[in-house]
Amino acid sequence: MIKERVLLVDSHCHLDRLDYGNKHQDMTEVIAKAARRGVEHMLCIGVSLRSFPDMLAAIKPFPQVFASCGVHPLHQDDEANNPELLLSLASDPAVVAIGETGLDYFYAPESASLQRQSFEQHVAVAVALNKPLIIHTRQAQDETLAVLRAGGAEKVGGVLHCFTESLDMAQAAIEMGFYISISGIVTFNSAAALREVVKALPLERLLVETDSPWLAPVPFRGEENEPAYTRTVAEFIANLKGISTEEVAAQTTANFFKLFKLARPVQPTHANNHTN
């Protein structure tokens, strides 16, 4: 079945971490499959400084794929607190954002001090380079907001990605110029509270993402996630808000390019997109 054209952006994925041995042939195939479902652009997220050069090289042939540079709060290796290296790598013109960075006290409360130090450095680099931030936060709402405020993050804005926290936190972040990104978690049976948050938030401050290869939405739970499933997330949000998928796609895509000003859209690769 072919529907009216819907253009989407997967605002957070890890293309370099997909399964190219079994599920996919190569990155070209993944990107083409996404395009057939209207997902024409994607942001590939850096999670460590050590792996960043290889990630950047892998996506370089694809102008519709943008890059971020940062250290995930759960990837605190010997390069995690190296602000000079972060600044150097993130200065690359191909880098449109800083992160993902942030605080995760759910999985790693024991590294809270190291996480905060790294997070503060990322905020400083983002402000220095005038590039928006990509924030990972779990069970650290107050401290995450405090670090952002103290570092002047409102000067560059950013996004709270794969959002699962409270409406109050989302609204506080929006007041600082941030966007809220919704992943496939919103489709999970356990996500009733998150669905209420999504219904309450203005579409003008939302992004959509997969966080692939993790967190595949219903009905693909149990599979490896991939950028093509961004459309599934958008369709779910549209149904939740009682609007069309086209409206969700148009607004979230506009939001993406408004936030990530260094990202340049490319021409769509297909005249029509399929729903399967």
Disulfide bonds with the S-S distance in Angstrom:
none
